[in-house]
Amino acid sequence: MLLVFLALAVAGGAWAEEAKEPKYGTNVGDVLQPVKIKTMAGDAFDTAKLDGKTLFVFVNSMCSLCAKEMNDLARNADKFEKIKVYLVSVDQNTERAMRVYKKYTKLFGLLHDPEYVFGAAAGLYSTPSTLILDRDGTIVFKKAGYRPGAINGILEAL
């Protein structure tokens, strides 16, 4: 009987240790596995070092729906004053991408993820896609594709 009790206590202790680890995943409420990518300027960017709630929009410079999503964001830029917003370019051709994104550089940060490491870690496989993370990397909001008026859902999630 004592051996059974000890075995259960040890197993329970191991379970308690496991519960302290974040549940990495790709669904709202999960913690995103930290990702390291670059800014469009070539500087390091680490999702494990977020200052607060952060909005990421995955875009491609040749995607017409991405252009609509970026324009919706730009029209509502004044509503993002308390949150960091990044466009995450998945473009291979950086020069072409910078020509398209140049008009947004005063409003949003620009990240570069040509291998789609960040997007895949978040379980996003199309552009445009939107992701909001809390400071600790918890997924607060996730949306794939463009829908007119979807900006309202993004603003509500903030």
C-alpha positions in Angstrom: 0.0 0.0 0.0 2.8 2.4 0.9 4.5 1.6 -2.4 1.4 2.5 -4.3 1.1 5.8 -2.4 4.7 6.6 -3.1 4.3 5.8 -6.8 1.2 8.0 -7.1 3.0 10.8 -5.2 6.0 10.7 -7.6 3.7 10.5 -10.6 1.7 13.4 -9.3 4.8 15.5 -8.7 6.0 14.8 -12.3 2.6 15.8 -13.6 2.8 19.0 -11.6 6.2 19.8 -13.1 4.8 19.2 -16.6 1.9 21.5 -16.0 4.3 24.5 -15.5 5.4 24.3 -19.1 3.5 26.4 -21.6 1.2 24.5 -23.9 2.6 25.4 -27.3 0.2 25.3 -30.1 -1.6 27.2 -32.9 -5.1 27.8 -31.6 -6.5 30.8 -29.8 -5.5 30.4 -26.1 -2.3 28.4 -26.9 1.2 29.8 -26.4 3.0 30.2 -29.7 6.4 28.5 -29.9 8.9 31.4 -29.9 10.1 32.4 -33.4 13.2 34.3 -34.5 13.1 36.1 -37.8 14.4 39.3 -39.2 13.0 42.8 -39.8 13.0 44.0 -43.5 16.1 46.0 -42.5 17.9 42.8 -41.4 17.7 43.2 -37.6 16.8 40.3 -35.3 13.2 39.9 -34.1 12.2 37.4 -31.5 8.5 36.8 -30.6 9.7 35.7 -27.1 10.5 39.4 -26.4 7.2 41.1 -27.1 6.5 44.3 -25.1 2.8 43.7 -25.0 -0.1 42.7 -27.2 1.2 42.7 -30.8 -0.6 42.4 -34.1 1.0 40.6 -37.0 -0.4 40.6 -40.5 1.3 38.1 -42.9 1.3 39.6 -46.5 2.8 39.1 -49.9 3.5 42.0 -52.2 1.8 40.3 -55.2 -1.4 39.5 -53.3 -4.4 41.7 -54.1 -6.3 40.7 -51.0 -3.2 41.5 -48.9 -3.3 45.0 -50.4 -6.9 45.4 -49.3 -6.0 44.1 -45.8 -3.1 46.6 -45.5 -5.3 49.4 -46.7 -7.9 48.5 -44.0 -5.1 48.6 -41.4 -3.8 51.9 -42.7 -7.2 53.5 -42.6 -7.6 52.4 -39.0 -3.9 53.1 -37.9 -5.1 55.7 -35.3 -6.9 52.8 -33.4 -3.6 50.9 -33.0 -1.8 53.5 -30.9 -1.6 51.2 -27.8 -0.4 48.1 -29.7 2.5 47.3 -31.9 1.6 46.3 -35.5 3.9 44.5 -37.9 3.4 43.5 -41.5 5.2 40.2 -42.0 6.4 39.9 -45.6 6.7 36.4 -46.9 8.2 37.7 -50.2 11.3 36.2 -51.6 12.1 39.3 -53.6 12.9 42.0 -51.0 13.3 44.8 -53.4 9.8 44.4 -54.9 8.4 43.9 -51.5 9.9 47.2 -50.2 8.4 49.1 -53.1 5.0 47.8 -52.1 5.4 48.2 -48.4 7.2 51.5 -48.4 4.0 53.5 -47.9 3.2 51.6 -44.7 6.6 52.0 -43.0 5.6 55.1 -41.1 2.6 53.2 -39.7 3.8 49.7 -39.1 6.9 47.7 -38.5 8.1 45.4 -41.3 9.3 41.8 -40.7 10.6 39.4 -43.2 9.8 35.7 -43.2 10.5 34.4 -46.7 10.7 30.8 -45.5 7.4 31.2 -43.7 8.8 30.0 -40.4 6.7 32.3 -38.3 3.5 31.7 -40.3 3.9 27.9 -40.1 4.6 28.0 -36.4 1.3 29.9 -36.0 -0.5 27.4 -38.2 -1.2 30.1 -40.9 -0.8 28.9 -44.5 -2.2 31.7 -46.6 -1.9 35.5 -47.1 -3.2 37.7 -45.8 -3.4 36.2 -42.3 -3.7 38.0 -39.0 -2.4 37.0 -35.6 -2.5 38.8 -32.3 -0.2 37.7 -29.5 -0.1 38.7 -25.8 3.2 39.6 -24.2 3.8 36.0 -23.1 3.1 34.7 -26.7 -0.5 33.6 -26.1 -2.5 33.6 -29.2 -5.4 36.1 -28.7 -6.8 36.3 -32.2 -6.1 34.4 -35.4 -7.7 34.9 -38.9 -6.7 33.6 -42.3 -7.8 35.3 -45.5 -9.4 38.7 -46.2 -13.0 39.5 -45.6 -14.5 43.0 -46.0 -15.2 44.4 -42.5 -13.0 41.9 -40.8 -11.0 44.8 -39.4 -13.8 45.2 -36.8 -13.0 41.7 -35.4 -9.4 42.6 -35.2 -10.2 45.8 -33.3 -12.5 44.0 -30.9 -9.7 41.5 -30.1 -7.4 44.4 -29.0 
